[in-house]
Amino acid sequence: MPVPLVALLTDFGSADPYAGVMKGVLAARCPGVQTIDITHAVAPQRVAQGAYLLRVAYRYFPPHTVFLCVVDPGVGTARRGLAIQTPYGAFVGPDNGLFSLALDDIDRDGAPWSAVELRATTALSHTFHGRDLFAPAAAALACGEPLDALGPPVHDPIRLSPLRLERPTPDRLVGDVIHVDHFGNVITSLGPWTWQDTHVALADGLRVRVSSARVGVRNVQIEGIVRTYGEVEPGRLMALISSDGQLEIAVNGGRAAAQTGARPGDRVTLRFQP
């Protein structure tokens, strides 16, 4: 049997004991468990951002991983707790759309998954289900307990809307800023793209000539799409394709979010010629 592995993604930050407490629960209930922090820096209560960051990360873990994910503005309400088993690992957390993008990926792969509504095994606080409900369930799965022992089946997990990718005219795409990373890079919902020589392409076959691209956010316009941060001089804004395939706005040696004023939820446009 592989060593039990739990990967954590939360909006808890690093100044408080919350993430550490969950790791303590995991260690107490599943001795020998290994834990990996994906991030604890999801913006507070921003479920859509958490869903995106989980999508970025989950495929790079071994399939026995349990992903313990807590971005839970509805903690203490009637919202369900979920455990979901997939070929890419198990997911444990609130039923608020946090697993939407991962499940969308898995559905596109045609892979099976099953889910249950978590039953509490200890008394629940009104404000910390990460400790009282989700960490115990993640520990149980990591140590080999079957999914169906954790609760009754669920067939309708809440799904968020897909990442915004609209094409109102043949030469224009519209999306949103979905994340600003530690470097101040602005990640957008436009994608995922793959490079095809002088073009970038979407899965539906749309091809964009990179030299024709015009990316707009707030009152800023950026010409062209480049491959690397070093292709422009220091201090200059650029558009490029992120490691996750999304259209990204960056600055060589600087912070694009500060230079543009872009924040999650801001509209982004891409004008182009095929």
N, C-alpha and C positions, 0 to 999 in steps of 0.2 A: 504494500500500500504506500502511495506517496505521502510525504509529510503534509499534514493538514495546513492549508494556506488560506488566509483571509486577507482580502484587499479592501482598504477603507477609503471612502469618498464622502466628505461631509462639508457643511458650511460652519463648522465649529471653530475654526481658527486655531491658533497655537497658544493663545494667552490664558486659556481656561483649561480645566482638567477633563473636559467632556470626552475628547477622543481617547485620552489615556485611561479613563474609567472604562470605556468600552473594551479597550485592549485587556484591561484587568479581568473583565468578565469572560472574555474569550480564553484567556490563559487559565482561569479557574475552572472553566467548564470543558475545555479541550486541551489538556496538558500536552505540551510539545508543539502547539500551533505556531506557525510563522505568520507574521503580519507584515503587510506592505502598505504604506500610505500612498495612495494615488494623489490625493490632495485633500486638505482641510480648508482650502481657501475659496471654495465656492462663495459667491456673494450671498449674504444672509437672505434666506427664503427664496432664492432665485432657482426654482426647480428646473426651468428650461436650460439654464447654464450647466447645472449639474448633469442633466441628461446628455448634453453635448459632450462634456468632459468624460463621462463614462463611455460614450461611443468612441471617443478618441482612444481610450485605453484598453478596453476589455479584450480585444483580439490578441493582445501581446502577452497574455497570461496563460499558464497551463490550464487544460480543461477541467481540472479538479478544483480550481479556485472558487471560493465563495466571495462574492462582492457584497460587502456590507456598506450600504449607501443610505445616508441620512441627511436629507434636505427636506424638512418636515414642518412647514408653517401650520399644518393642521393637526399637530400633535395634541392628543387628548380629546379630539373630536371623534365623530363616528367614522372617519376615514379608515379603511382597512389597512392592515399590515400584510405584506406579501412575501412569499418565497417562491422563486421561479427557477426551475431546472431546465437547462439548455445544454446542447453539446459544447458550448463555449464556457461553461461554468454556471454557477448558481448565483442568483441575485436576491438580496434580502433588503427590505426597506418599506417605506410607506407607499400606498397605492395612490399616487398623486400625479403620475406621468413621468416620474423620474427614470423609469426603465423604457420609455417610449422609443427612443432612437435606437437603442440596442435591440429591442424586439423588432423594430422595423427592419433593421439589417438582417436579423435572423430569419424573419419571414421572407425577405427577398432571396435568401439562400435556400429557401425551401426546407429549412431544418425544423425539427419538432421541438416543442417546449411544453411544459406543463407548470401550473401554478396552484398554490393553495393560499387560503387566508389563515394567517397565523393565529393560533390560540395561545393566550398568555399562560405561562407556567409559574409565574410569580405575580405578586401584587404589582400593579402598574401605577407609577406616578402619573400626574396629569401633564407633565412637561418634559419627561426624559424617556421616551420609548426606545431611544437608541440603546440605553443601558438595560431597560427592563424587558423589552420584547425582541428587538432586532438582534442585539448581540447574542442573547441565548439561542435564538434560532440559527444564527450563522455558525455558532459553536457546534450546535447539534449536527448540522449538515457537514461541517468540516471534519467532524469525528465519525462520520459514516451513517448517521441516522437517516432513514429514508424520508423523502419529501412528504409522502402521504401521512407520516406520523405527526406532522406539524400542524395539520388543520385540514379543513374540507376543501374540495377543488374550487378553483376560480377560473372562469373562462372569458372574463371581460375586464382585464386590467385597464385602468384609465390610460388613455393615449392622448398626448399633446398633439397639436397640429404639427405636420412636418415642417422642417426648416423652410422659411419663406424663400421661394425661388419662382418668381412670376416673370412672364414674358408678355408685357402689354403691347409691344410692337415688335416686328421682326428683328429690329436692330437694338433692342434694349432688354435688359434683365433688371429686376428689382428685388432686393432682399433687405436684410437687417444686419446690424452688428450683433453678434451673439456672444462675444467674449473679448476681453482685453487681457492679454497675458502679462506675466511678470516683467517682460521687457517693454511693455507699452505697445506691443503689436496688436492690431485691430483685426480680429477674425470675423468674417462675415458668413452669412448663410448661403452665399452663392457657391455652389459646388455639389458634390466633389468633381474636380477636374483632373484630367490626365494630360500630360504633354504629348503633342504629336508634331514634332519638328518646329515649324513656325506658328503652330496653332495650339490652343488648349481645347479639350473636348469634354462634353458631358456624356453620361451613359446613354442619353436618348439620341445621340448622334450630332447634337449641335456643336459646331466648331467655330471658334473665335480666333481670328488672326490677331496675334498678340500686339503687333505694331499698330493696329487700328483701335485698340481698347482705350476707353476713357472711363475712369472710375471716379465716381463722385460720392462724397460723404460730407454732410454739413455744407459749408460753402467752398469746399476744396475740390479741385479736379486734378486727377493724376493721369498722365498719358503713358500708355503702354503697360505691358506685363513683363516682368523680368523673371529669371530663374533663381538668382541668388541675391543675398543682401549686399554683396560686394560689387555688384554690377553698376552701382551708382555712387557718386561721390558722397563723402560723409555729410550728414545733415540733410540730405535730400529725401523727400517722400518717394515711395515706390509702391507698386502693386505687384504681388507675386502669389504663387500657389503654395499654401502651407504644407507641412508634412502630412497633414490629414486630407489634403486635396481641396481645401476651401480657399476662396479668394481672400487674401490677407493684405492689409495696408501696413507698411512699416517704414522706418527711417534708418538709414545706415548710421549706426552709432548714436541714435536718439530714440525718442519715444513718440510714436505716431499718435497715440491717444492724446498726449499733451499738445502736439503740434496741430492736430485737427479739431480737438475738442470732442471727438467721437466717443460715445458711450453705448453700452448695450441697449438695443431697441431702436437706435438711430437708423434711418433709411439709408440704403446704399444702392447706387445705380451703376450698371455696366452698359455702356454703349459700345458698339462694335460693328465691324464688317466681317462677314464669313471668310 
